[in-house]
Amino acid sequence: MEIFYSDTIENGICRLGEEESAHCVRVLRHREGDRIDVIDGEGALYECRIVKASPKGTEASVEAVKEGWGSHPYRLTLAVCPTKNIDRYKWMAEKATELGLDELVPVIGERSERKVVKDERLRRILLSATKQSLKAKIPALHEPLSVKEFINEADSSSLKMIAYCLDGQNRRISIGQALADFSFSATPRISVLIGPEGDFSPAEVELALEKGFIPVHLGPSRLRTETAGLLAAQAVYSRFCL
């Protein structure tokens, strides 16, 4: 199934941007009269028919709309410290989107080695993964925050979890148990905080616990940051979709 993206849909017409138009016309060789599917990035799929096939700007008339196409029955925010090797972070963002992700927040911890994240490439990856996994809503990519800022601003109504591996901490429960024990509303809202390669600082962990974050572990294995982020997304997906 070929999926295109448009952020310009009005008066019954979808207008593809130049990159999407070139792919549609030059690569896939679509012409006037062909039927195509277009997502708006907000959750809707538009079944369309091409009325103008141009590699500079293809236009298609809307024949039907499917709201909530490819959606999942929860809202997941992953707040993950960027990895030193940014390609690992991009991989995690791609795979988490395929499973079901609503918001990605790059957070900078006291022990983070990477302090800067360039978001344009990440946005492209999120869009591509959204289309590939047959979804219509692109995860929101937030500006980087410090770990403490995220902790202080996190949604108080959601299930908030922090995964860490500090020595001597025995209060953690498995992420599966935390998901099973929490009393969710009609649309479960979940936030998972994942630290950098050097883990969170003790002060960051204590602040999270003070603010109502549940301390969790992701099993007995020591995981890389990007693996931990993906496993958290998979745990939520398994809890509500399998």
KOLTI-483943 format. One record per residue (C-alpha): residue in one letter; x, y, z. Coordinates in nm, 2 decimals, decimal comma. Layout:
<sedren><residuo>A</residuo><xx>X</xx><yy>Y</yy><zz>Z</zz></sedren>
...
END
This chain:
<sedren><residuo>M</residuo><xx>0,00</xx><yy>0,00</yy><zz>0,00</zz></sedren>
<sedren><residuo>E</residuo><xx>0,15</xx><yy>0,33</yy><zz>-0,11</zz></sedren>
<sedren><residuo>I</residuo><xx>0,10</xx><yy>0,61</yy><zz>0,14</zz></sedren>
<sedren><residuo>F</residuo><xx>0,17</xx><yy>0,98</yy><zz>0,07</zz></sedren>
<sedren><residuo>Y</residuo><xx>0,17</xx><yy>1,27</yy><zz>0,31</zz></sedren>
<sedren><residuo>S</residuo><xx>0,02</xx><yy>1,62</yy><zz>0,28</zz></sedren>
<sedren><residuo>D</residuo><xx>0,00</xx><yy>1,91</yy><zz>0,52</zz></sedren>
<sedren><residuo>T</residuo><xx>-0,21</xx><yy>2,11</yy><zz>0,27</zz></sedren>
<sedren><residuo>I</residuo><xx>-0,56</xx><yy>1,96</yy><zz>0,25</zz></sedren>
<sedren><residuo>E</residuo><xx>-0,85</xx><yy>2,20</yy><zz>0,19</zz></sedren>
<sedren><residuo>N</residuo><xx>-1,17</xx><yy>2,24</yy><zz>-0,01</zz></sedren>
<sedren><residuo>G</residuo><xx>-1,16</xx><yy>1,87</yy><zz>-0,10</zz></sedren>
<sedren><residuo>I</residuo><xx>-0,81</xx><yy>1,89</yy><zz>-0,25</zz></sedren>
<sedren><residuo>C</residuo><xx>-0,49</xx><yy>1,73</yy><zz>-0,13</zz></sedren>
<sedren><residuo>R</residuo><xx>-0,17</xx><yy>1,90</yy><zz>-0,24</zz></sedren>
<sedren><residuo>L</residuo><xx>0,15</xx><yy>1,70</yy><zz>-0,22</zz></sedren>
<sedren><residuo>G</residuo><xx>0,48</xx><yy>1,88</yy><zz>-0,15</zz></sedren>
<sedren><residuo>E</residuo><xx>0,76</xx><yy>1,87</yy><zz>-0,40</zz></sedren>
<sedren><residuo>E</residuo><xx>0,94</xx><yy>1,57</yy><zz>-0,25</zz></sedren>
<sedren><residuo>E</residuo><xx>0,62</xx><yy>1,36</yy><zz>-0,22</zz></sedren>
<sedren><residuo>S</residuo><xx>0,51</xx><yy>1,48</yy><zz>-0,57</zz></sedren>
<sedren><residuo>A</residuo><xx>0,84</xx><yy>1,37</yy><zz>-0,73</zz></sedren>
<sedren><residuo>H</residuo><xx>0,81</xx><yy>1,03</yy><zz>-0,57</zz></sedren>
<sedren><residuo>C</residuo><xx>0,45</xx><yy>0,99</yy><zz>-0,68</zz></sedren>
<sedren><residuo>V</residuo><xx>0,50</xx><yy>1,10</yy><zz>-1,04</zz></sedren>
<sedren><residuo>R</residuo><xx>0,86</xx><yy>1,03</yy><zz>-1,13</zz></sedren>
<sedren><residuo>V</residuo><xx>0,93</xx><yy>0,72</yy><zz>-0,92</zz></sedren>
<sedren><residuo>L</residuo><xx>0,59</xx><yy>0,55</yy><zz>-0,90</zz></sedren>
<sedren><residuo>R</residuo><xx>0,47</xx><yy>0,70</yy><zz>-1,24</zz></sedren>
<sedren><residuo>H</residuo><xx>0,12</xx><yy>0,79</yy><zz>-1,12</zz></sedren>
<sedren><residuo>R</residuo><xx>-0,09</xx><yy>0,99</yy><zz>-1,37</zz></sedren>
<sedren><residuo>E</residuo><xx>-0,42</xx><yy>1,19</yy><zz>-1,37</zz></sedren>
<sedren><residuo>G</residuo><xx>-0,70</xx><yy>0,96</yy><zz>-1,27</zz></sedren>
<sedren><residuo>D</residuo><xx>-0,50</xx><yy>0,73</yy><zz>-1,05</zz></sedren>
<sedren><residuo>R</residuo><xx>-0,62</xx><yy>0,66</yy><zz>-0,70</zz></sedren>
<sedren><residuo>I</residuo><xx>-0,38</xx><yy>0,74</yy><zz>-0,41</zz></sedren>
<sedren><residuo>D</residuo><xx>-0,39</xx><yy>0,73</yy><zz>-0,03</zz></sedren>
<sedren><residuo>V</residuo><xx>-0,28</xx><yy>1,04</yy><zz>0,16</zz></sedren>
<sedren><residuo>I</residuo><xx>-0,23</xx><yy>1,09</yy><zz>0,53</zz></sedren>
<sedren><residuo>D</residuo><xx>-0,24</xx><yy>1,43</yy><zz>0,70</zz></sedren>
<sedren><residuo>G</residuo><xx>-0,01</xx><yy>1,35</yy><zz>0,99</zz></sedren>
<sedren><residuo>E</residuo><xx>-0,29</xx><yy>1,42</yy><zz>1,24</zz></sedren>
<sedren><residuo>G</residuo><xx>-0,47</xx><yy>1,09</yy><zz>1,22</zz></sedren>
<sedren><residuo>A</residuo><xx>-0,67</xx><yy>1,09</yy><zz>0,91</zz></sedren>
<sedren><residuo>L</residuo><xx>-0,63</xx><yy>0,89</yy><zz>0,58</zz></sedren>
<sedren><residuo>Y</residuo><xx>-0,77</xx><yy>1,05</yy><zz>0,26</zz></sedren>
<sedren><residuo>E</residuo><xx>-0,86</xx><yy>0,83</yy><zz>-0,03</zz></sedren>
<sedren><residuo>C</residuo><xx>-0,80</xx><yy>1,05</yy><zz>-0,33</zz></sedren>
<sedren><residuo>R</residuo><xx>-0,79</xx><yy>1,06</yy><zz>-0,71</zz></sedren>
<sedren><residuo>I</residuo><xx>-0,51</xx><yy>1,25</yy><zz>-0,89</zz></sedren>
<sedren><residuo>V</residuo><xx>-0,64</xx><yy>1,56</yy><zz>-1,09</zz></sedren>
<sedren><residuo>K</residuo><xx>-0,29</xx><yy>1,71</yy><zz>-1,15</zz></sedren>
<sedren><residuo>A</residuo><xx>0,02</xx><yy>1,49</yy><zz>-1,18</zz></sedren>
<sedren><residuo>S</residuo><xx>0,32</xx><yy>1,72</yy><zz>-1,15</zz></sedren>
<sedren><residuo>P</residuo><xx>0,66</xx><yy>1,64</yy><zz>-0,99</zz></sedren>
<sedren><residuo>K</residuo><xx>0,66</xx><yy>1,99</yy><zz>-0,86</zz></sedren>
<sedren><residuo>G</residuo><xx>0,31</xx><yy>1,98</yy><zz>-0,70</zz></sedren>
<sedren><residuo>T</residuo><xx>0,06</xx><yy>1,70</yy><zz>-0,74</zz></sedren>
<sedren><residuo>E</residuo><xx>-0,30</xx><yy>1,76</yy><zz>-0,66</zz></sedren>
<sedren><residuo>A</residuo><xx>-0,57</xx><yy>1,50</yy><zz>-0,58</zz></sedren>
<sedren><residuo>S</residuo><xx>-0,94</xx><yy>1,52</yy><zz>-0,51</zz></sedren>
<sedren><residuo>V</residuo><xx>-1,07</xx><yy>1,37</yy><zz>-0,18</zz></sedren>
<sedren><residuo>E</residuo><xx>-1,32</xx><yy>1,09</yy><zz>-0,23</zz></sedren>
<sedren><residuo>A</residuo><xx>-1,33</xx><yy>0,95</yy><zz>0,13</zz></sedren>
<sedren><residuo>V</residuo><xx>-1,18</xx><yy>1,02</yy><zz>0,47</zz></sedren>
<sedren><residuo>K</residuo><xx>-1,09</xx><yy>0,76</yy><zz>0,74</zz></sedren>
<sedren><residuo>E</residuo><xx>-1,04</xx><yy>0,93</yy><zz>1,08</zz></sedren>
<sedren><residuo>G</residuo><xx>-0,81</xx><yy>0,76</yy><zz>1,33</zz></sedren>
<sedren><residuo>W</residuo><xx>-0,66</xx><yy>0,54</yy><zz>1,07</zz></sedren>
<sedren><residuo>G</residuo><xx>-0,40</xx><yy>0,30</yy><zz>1,21</zz></sedren>
<sedren><residuo>S</residuo><xx>-0,43</xx><yy>0,44</yy><zz>1,56</zz></sedren>
<sedren><residuo>H</residuo><xx>-0,36</xx><yy>0,26</yy><zz>1,88</zz></sedren>
<sedren><residuo>P</residuo><xx>-0,57</xx><yy>0,27</yy><zz>2,20</zz></sedren>
<sedren><residuo>Y</residuo><xx>-0,32</xx><yy>0,46</yy><zz>2,42</zz></sedren>
<sedren><residuo>R</residuo><xx>-0,10</xx><yy>0,77</yy><zz>2,42</zz></sedren>
<sedren><residuo>L</residuo><xx>0,27</xx><yy>0,70</yy><zz>2,47</zz></sedren>
<sedren><residuo>T</residuo><xx>0,53</xx><yy>0,96</yy><zz>2,54</zz></sedren>
<sedren><residuo>L</residuo><xx>0,90</xx><yy>0,84</yy><zz>2,53</zz></sedren>
<sedren><residuo>A</residuo><xx>1,14</xx><yy>1,08</yy><zz>2,70</zz></sedren>
<sedren><residuo>V</residuo><xx>1,48</xx><yy>0,94</yy><zz>2,60</zz></sedren>
<sedren><residuo>C</residuo><xx>1,83</xx><yy>1,09</yy><zz>2,64</zz></sedren>
<sedren><residuo>P</residuo><xx>2,00</xx><yy>1,11</yy><zz>2,30</zz></sedren>
<sedren><residuo>T</residuo><xx>2,27</xx><yy>0,86</yy><zz>2,25</zz></sedren>
<sedren><residuo>K</residuo><xx>2,64</xx><yy>0,95</yy><zz>2,18</zz></sedren>
<sedren><residuo>N</residuo><xx>2,60</xx><yy>0,78</yy><zz>1,84</zz></sedren>
<sedren><residuo>I</residuo><xx>2,29</xx><yy>0,96</yy><zz>1,71</zz></sedren>
<sedren><residuo>D</residuo><xx>2,22</xx><yy>0,69</yy><zz>1,45</zz></sedren>
<sedren><residuo>R</residuo><xx>2,12</xx><yy>0,46</yy><zz>1,74</zz></sedren>
<sedren><residuo>Y</residuo><xx>1,87</xx><yy>0,72</yy><zz>1,86</zz></sedren>
<sedren><residuo>K</residuo><xx>1,73</xx><yy>0,75</yy><zz>1,51</zz></sedren>
<sedren><residuo>W</residuo><xx>1,69</xx><yy>0,37</yy><zz>1,49</zz></sedren>
<sedren><residuo>M</residuo><xx>1,50</xx><yy>0,37</yy><zz>1,82</zz></sedren>
<sedren><residuo>A</residuo><xx>1,27</xx><yy>0,66</yy><zz>1,70</zz></sedren>
<sedren><residuo>E</residuo><xx>1,19</xx><yy>0,47</yy><zz>1,38</zz></sedren>
<sedren><residuo>K</residuo><xx>1,11</xx><yy>0,14</yy><zz>1,55</zz></sedren>
<sedren><residuo>A</residuo><xx>0,91</xx><yy>0,29</yy><zz>1,83</zz></sedren>
<sedren><residuo>T</residuo><xx>0,70</xx><yy>0,48</yy><zz>1,58</zz></sedren>
<sedren><residuo>E</residuo><xx>0,63</xx><yy>0,15</yy><zz>1,40</zz></sedren>
<sedren><residuo>L</residuo><xx>0,50</xx><yy>0,00</yy><zz>1,72</zz></sedren>
<sedren><residuo>G</residuo><xx>0,30</xx><yy>0,30</yy><zz>1,84</zz></sedren>
<sedren><residuo>L</residuo><xx>0,44</xx><yy>0,63</yy><zz>1,96</zz></sedren>
<sedren><residuo>D</residuo><xx>0,27</xx><yy>0,96</yy><zz>2,02</zz></sedren>
<sedren><residuo>E</residuo><xx>0,54</xx><yy>1,19</yy><zz>2,15</zz></sedren>
<sedren><residuo>L</residuo><xx>0,92</xx><yy>1,18</yy><zz>2,15</zz></sedren>
<sedren><residuo>V</residuo><xx>1,10</xx><yy>1,41</yy><zz>2,39</zz></sedren>
<sedren><residuo>P</residuo><xx>1,48</xx><yy>1,42</yy><zz>2,37</zz></sedren>
<sedren><residuo>V</residuo><xx>1,59</xx><yy>1,49</yy><zz>2,73</zz></sedren>
<sedren><residuo>I</residuo><xx>1,94</xx><yy>1,59</yy><zz>2,84</zz></sedren>
<sedren><residuo>G</residuo><xx>2,06</xx><yy>1,44</yy><zz>3,17</zz></sedren>
<sedren><residuo>E</residuo><xx>2,34</xx><yy>1,54</yy><zz>3,40</zz></sedren>
<sedren><residuo>R</residuo><xx>2,54</xx><yy>1,25</yy><zz>3,27</zz></sedren>
<sedren><residuo>S</residuo><xx>2,45</xx><yy>1,29</yy><zz>2,90</zz></sedren>
<sedren><residuo>E</residuo><xx>2,74</xx><yy>1,28</yy><zz>2,65</zz></sedren>
<sedren><residuo>R</residuo><xx>2,53</xx><yy>1,43</yy><zz>2,37</zz></sedren>
<sedren><residuo>K</residuo><xx>2,37</xx><yy>1,77</yy><zz>2,44</zz></sedren>
<sedren><residuo>V</residuo><xx>2,25</xx><yy>1,87</yy><zz>2,10</zz></sedren>
<sedren><residuo>V</residuo><xx>1,99</xx><yy>1,70</yy><zz>1,87</zz></sedren>
<sedren><residuo>K</residuo><xx>1,92</xx><yy>1,81</yy><zz>1,51</zz></sedren>
<sedren><residuo>D</residuo><xx>1,55</xx><yy>1,75</yy><zz>1,46</zz></sedren>
<sedren><residuo>E</residuo><xx>1,50</xx><yy>1,77</yy><zz>1,08</zz></sedren>
<sedren><residuo>R</residuo><xx>1,64</xx><yy>1,43</yy><zz>1,01</zz></sedren>
<sedren><residuo>L</residuo><xx>1,44</xx><yy>1,28</yy><zz>1,30</zz></sedren>
<sedren><residuo>R</residuo><xx>1,12</xx><yy>1,43</yy><zz>1,16</zz></sedren>
<sedren><residuo>R</residuo><xx>1,19</xx><yy>1,27</yy><zz>0,83</zz></sedren>
<sedren><residuo>I</residuo><xx>1,24</xx><yy>0,93</yy><zz>1,00</zz></sedren>
<sedren><residuo>L</residuo><xx>0,92</xx><yy>0,97</yy><zz>1,20</zz></sedren>
<sedren><residuo>L</residuo><xx>0,72</xx><yy>1,05</yy><zz>0,89</zz></sedren>
<sedren><residuo>S</residuo><xx>0,87</xx><yy>0,76</yy><zz>0,69</zz></sedren>
<sedren><residuo>A</residuo><xx>0,81</xx><yy>0,51</yy><zz>0,98</zz></sedren>
<sedren><residuo>T</residuo><xx>0,45</xx><yy>0,64</yy><zz>1,01</zz></sedren>
<sedren><residuo>K</residuo><xx>0,38</xx><yy>0,57</yy><zz>0,65</zz></sedren>
<sedren><residuo>Q</residuo><xx>0,56</xx><yy>0,24</yy><zz>0,65</zz></sedren>
<sedren><residuo>S</residuo><xx>0,37</xx><yy>0,10</yy><zz>0,95</zz></sedren>
<sedren><residuo>L</residuo><xx>0,03</xx><yy>0,21</yy><zz>0,80</zz></sedren>
<sedren><residuo>K</residuo><xx>-0,05</xx><yy>0,49</yy><zz>1,04</zz></sedren>
<sedren><residuo>A</residuo><xx>-0,19</xx><yy>0,84</yy><zz>0,98</zz></sedren>
<sedren><residuo>K</residuo><xx>-0,06</xx><yy>1,02</yy><zz>1,29</zz></sedren>
<sedren><residuo>I</residuo><xx>0,30</xx><yy>1,13</yy><zz>1,30</zz></sedren>
<sedren><residuo>P</residuo><xx>0,45</xx><yy>1,13</yy><zz>1,65</zz></sedren>
<sedren><residuo>A</residuo><xx>0,52</xx><yy>1,48</yy><zz>1,79</zz></sedren>
<sedren><residuo>L</residuo><xx>0,89</xx><yy>1,56</yy><zz>1,82</zz></sedren>
<sedren><residuo>H</residuo><xx>0,95</xx><yy>1,80</yy><zz>2,10</zz></sedren>
<sedren><residuo>E</residuo><xx>1,24</xx><yy>2,04</yy><zz>2,16</zz></sedren>
<sedren><residuo>P</residuo><xx>1,51</xx><yy>1,90</yy><zz>2,39</zz></sedren>
<sedren><residuo>L</residuo><xx>1,45</xx><yy>1,95</yy><zz>2,76</zz></sedren>
<sedren><residuo>S</residuo><xx>1,66</xx><yy>1,87</yy><zz>3,06</zz></sedren>
<sedren><residuo>V</residuo><xx>1,56</xx><yy>1,56</yy><zz>3,25</zz></sedren>
<sedren><residuo>K</residuo><xx>1,46</xx><yy>1,77</yy><zz>3,55</zz></sedren>
<sedren><residuo>E</residuo><xx>1,24</xx><yy>2,00</yy><zz>3,33</zz></sedren>
<sedren><residuo>F</residuo><xx>1,06</xx><yy>1,70</yy><zz>3,18</zz></sedren>
<sedren><residuo>I</residuo><xx>1,01</xx><yy>1,55</yy><zz>3,53</zz></sedren>
<sedren><residuo>N</residuo><xx>0,86</xx><yy>1,88</yy><zz>3,66</zz></sedren>
<sedren><residuo>E</residuo><xx>0,64</xx><yy>1,93</yy><zz>3,35</zz></sedren>
<sedren><residuo>A</residuo><xx>0,51</xx><yy>1,57</yy><zz>3,30</zz></sedren>
<sedren><residuo>D</residuo><xx>0,14</xx><yy>1,51</yy><zz>3,28</zz></sedren>
<sedren><residuo>S</residuo><xx>0,02</xx><yy>1,44</yy><zz>3,63</zz></sedren>
<sedren><residuo>S</residuo><xx>-0,28</xx><yy>1,23</yy><zz>3,51</zz></sedren>
<sedren><residuo>S</residuo><xx>-0,06</xx><yy>0,98</yy><zz>3,32</zz></sedren>
<sedren><residuo>L</residuo><xx>0,13</xx><yy>0,67</yy><zz>3,43</zz></sedren>
<sedren><residuo>K</residuo><xx>0,48</xx><yy>0,81</yy><zz>3,47</zz></sedren>
<sedren><residuo>M</residuo><xx>0,77</xx><yy>0,57</yy><zz>3,48</zz></sedren>
<sedren><residuo>I</residuo><xx>1,14</xx><yy>0,61</yy><zz>3,51</zz></sedren>
<sedren><residuo>A</residuo><xx>1,37</xx><yy>0,32</yy><zz>3,41</zz></sedren>
<sedren><residuo>Y</residuo><xx>1,71</xx><yy>0,33</yy><zz>3,56</zz></sedren>
<sedren><residuo>C</residuo><xx>1,98</xx><yy>0,09</yy><zz>3,68</zz></sedren>
<sedren><residuo>L</residuo><xx>2,14</xx><yy>0,26</yy><zz>3,98</zz></sedren>
<sedren><residuo>D</residuo><xx>2,31</xx><yy>0,02</yy><zz>4,22</zz></sedren>
<sedren><residuo>G</residuo><xx>2,15</xx><yy>-0,04</yy><zz>4,56</zz></sedren>
<sedren><residuo>Q</residuo><xx>1,80</xx><yy>0,05</yy><zz>4,44</zz></sedren>
<sedren><residuo>N</residuo><xx>1,54</xx><yy>-0,21</yy><zz>4,54</zz></sedren>
<sedren><residuo>R</residuo><xx>1,22</xx><yy>-0,02</yy><zz>4,48</zz></sedren>
<sedren><residuo>R</residuo><xx>1,19</xx><yy>-0,09</yy><zz>4,12</zz></sedren>
<sedren><residuo>I</residuo><xx>0,92</xx><yy>-0,31</yy><zz>3,97</zz></sedren>
<sedren><residuo>S</residuo><xx>0,90</xx><yy>-0,45</yy><zz>3,62</zz></sedren>
<sedren><residuo>I</residuo><xx>0,74</xx><yy>-0,22</yy><zz>3,35</zz></sedren>
<sedren><residuo>G</residuo><xx>0,50</xx><yy>-0,50</yy><zz>3,29</zz></sedren>
<sedren><residuo>Q</residuo><xx>0,38</xx><yy>-0,50</yy><zz>3,65</zz></sedren>
<sedren><residuo>A</residuo><xx>0,35</xx><yy>-0,12</yy><zz>3,65</zz></sedren>
<sedren><residuo>L</residuo><xx>0,13</xx><yy>-0,13</yy><zz>3,34</zz></sedren>
<sedren><residuo>A</residuo><xx>-0,08</xx><yy>-0,41</yy><zz>3,49</zz></sedren>
<sedren><residuo>D</residuo><xx>-0,13</xx><yy>-0,24</yy><zz>3,82</zz></sedren>
<sedren><residuo>F</residuo><xx>-0,22</xx><yy>0,11</yy><zz>3,71</zz></sedren>
<sedren><residuo>S</residuo><xx>-0,58</xx><yy>0,21</yy><zz>3,69</zz></sedren>
<sedren><residuo>F</residuo><xx>-0,62</xx><yy>0,38</yy><zz>3,35</zz></sedren>
<sedren><residuo>S</residuo><xx>-0,88</xx><yy>0,61</yy><zz>3,22</zz></sedren>
<sedren><residuo>A</residuo><xx>-1,07</xx><yy>0,56</yy><zz>2,89</zz></sedren>
<sedren><residuo>T</residuo><xx>-0,75</xx><yy>0,65</yy><zz>2,69</zz></sedren>
<sedren><residuo>P</residuo><xx>-0,44</xx><yy>0,54</yy><zz>2,88</zz></sedren>
<sedren><residuo>R</residuo><xx>-0,17</xx><yy>0,81</yy><zz>2,89</zz></sedren>
<sedren><residuo>I</residuo><xx>0,18</xx><yy>0,67</yy><zz>2,96</zz></sedren>
<sedren><residuo>S</residuo><xx>0,52</xx><yy>0,84</yy><zz>2,99</zz></sedren>
<sedren><residuo>V</residuo><xx>0,85</xx><yy>0,66</yy><zz>3,01</zz></sedren>
<sedren><residuo>L</residuo><xx>1,17</xx><yy>0,83</yy><zz>3,10</zz></sedren>
<sedren><residuo>I</residuo><xx>1,50</xx><yy>0,66</yy><zz>2,98</zz></sedren>
<sedren><residuo>G</residuo><xx>1,84</xx><yy>0,79</yy><zz>3,08</zz></sedren>
<sedren><residuo>P</residuo><xx>2,17</xx><yy>0,83</yy><zz>2,90</zz></sedren>
<sedren><residuo>E</residuo><xx>2,45</xx><yy>0,57</yy><zz>2,86</zz></sedren>
<sedren><residuo>G</residuo><xx>2,58</xx><yy>0,68</yy><zz>3,21</zz></sedren>
<sedren><residuo>D</residuo><xx>2,23</xx><yy>0,64</yy><zz>3,37</zz></sedren>
<sedren><residuo>F</residuo><xx>2,05</xx><yy>0,91</yy><zz>3,56</zz></sedren>
<sedren><residuo>S</residuo><xx>2,21</xx><yy>1,09</yy><zz>3,85</zz></sedren>
<sedren><residuo>P</residuo><xx>2,09</xx><yy>1,01</yy><zz>4,20</zz></sedren>
<sedren><residuo>A</residuo><xx>1,94</xx><yy>1,36</yy><zz>4,22</zz></sedren>
<sedren><residuo>E</residuo><xx>1,74</xx><yy>1,30</yy><zz>3,90</zz></sedren>
<sedren><residuo>V</residuo><xx>1,60</xx><yy>0,97</yy><zz>4,03</zz></sedren>
<sedren><residuo>E</residuo><xx>1,50</xx><yy>1,12</yy><zz>4,36</zz></sedren>
<sedren><residuo>L</residuo><xx>1,33</xx><yy>1,42</yy><zz>4,19</zz></sedren>
<sedren><residuo>A</residuo><xx>1,13</xx><yy>1,18</yy><zz>3,97</zz></sedren>
<sedren><residuo>L</residuo><xx>1,02</xx><yy>0,97</yy><zz>4,27</zz></sedren>
<sedren><residuo>E</residuo><xx>0,91</xx><yy>1,29</yy><zz>4,45</zz></sedren>
<sedren><residuo>K</residuo><xx>0,70</xx><yy>1,39</yy><zz>4,15</zz></sedren>
<sedren><residuo>G</residuo><xx>0,52</xx><yy>1,06</yy><zz>4,13</zz></sedren>
<sedren><residuo>F</residuo><xx>0,72</xx><yy>0,86</yy><zz>3,88</zz></sedren>
<sedren><residuo>I</residuo><xx>0,71</xx><yy>0,49</yy><zz>3,93</zz></sedren>
<sedren><residuo>P</residuo><xx>1,06</xx><yy>0,33</yy><zz>3,93</zz></sedren>
<sedren><residuo>V</residuo><xx>1,08</xx><yy>0,04</yy><zz>3,69</zz></sedren>
<sedren><residuo>H</residuo><xx>1,32</xx><yy>-0,20</yy><zz>3,54</zz></sedren>
<sedren><residuo>L</residuo><xx>1,32</xx><yy>-0,36</yy><zz>3,19</zz></sedren>
<sedren><residuo>G</residuo><xx>1,44</xx><yy>-0,71</yy><zz>3,29</zz></sedren>
<sedren><residuo>P</residuo><xx>1,77</xx><yy>-0,86</yy><zz>3,41</zz></sedren>
<sedren><residuo>S</residuo><xx>1,98</xx><yy>-0,76</yy><zz>3,10</zz></sedren>
<sedren><residuo>R</residuo><xx>2,17</xx><yy>-0,44</yy><zz>3,09</zz></sedren>
<sedren><residuo>L</residuo><xx>2,04</xx><yy>-0,25</yy><zz>2,79</zz></sedren>
<sedren><residuo>R</residuo><xx>2,17</xx><yy>0,02</yy><zz>2,57</zz></sedren>
<sedren><residuo>T</residuo><xx>1,96</xx><yy>0,35</yy><zz>2,59</zz></sedren>
<sedren><residuo>E</residuo><xx>1,80</xx><yy>0,29</yy><zz>2,25</zz></sedren>
<sedren><residuo>T</residuo><xx>1,72</xx><yy>-0,07</yy><zz>2,33</zz></sedren>
<sedren><residuo>A</residuo><xx>1,56</xx><yy>0,04</yy><zz>2,65</zz></sedren>
<sedren><residuo>G</residuo><xx>1,34</xx><yy>0,30</yy><zz>2,47</zz></sedren>
<sedren><residuo>L</residuo><xx>1,23</xx><yy>0,04</yy><zz>2,22</zz></sedren>
<sedren><residuo>L</residuo><xx>1,15</xx><yy>-0,22</yy><zz>2,48</zz></sedren>
<sedren><residuo>A</residuo><xx>0,94</xx><yy>0,03</yy><zz>2,67</zz></sedren>
<sedren><residuo>A</residuo><xx>0,74</xx><yy>0,10</yy><zz>2,36</zz></sedren>
<sedren><residuo>Q</residuo><xx>0,70</xx><yy>-0,27</yy><zz>2,30</zz></sedren>
<sedren><residuo>A</residuo><xx>0,58</xx><yy>-0,33</yy><zz>2,65</zz></sedren>
<sedren><residuo>V</residuo><xx>0,31</xx><yy>-0,07</yy><zz>2,61</zz></sedren>
<sedren><residuo>Y</residuo><xx>0,21</xx><yy>-0,21</yy><zz>2,27</zz></sedren>
<sedren><residuo>S</residuo><xx>0,19</xx><yy>-0,56</yy><zz>2,41</zz></sedren>
<sedren><residuo>R</residuo><xx>-0,02</xx><yy>-0,45</yy><zz>2,70</zz></sedren>
<sedren><residuo>F</residuo><xx>-0,29</xx><yy>-0,28</yy><zz>2,49</zz></sedren>
<sedren><residuo>C</residuo><xx>-0,26</xx><yy>-0,43</yy><zz>2,14</zz></sedren>
<sedren><residuo>L</residuo><xx>-0,18</xx><yy>-0,80</yy><zz>2,17</zz></sedren>
END
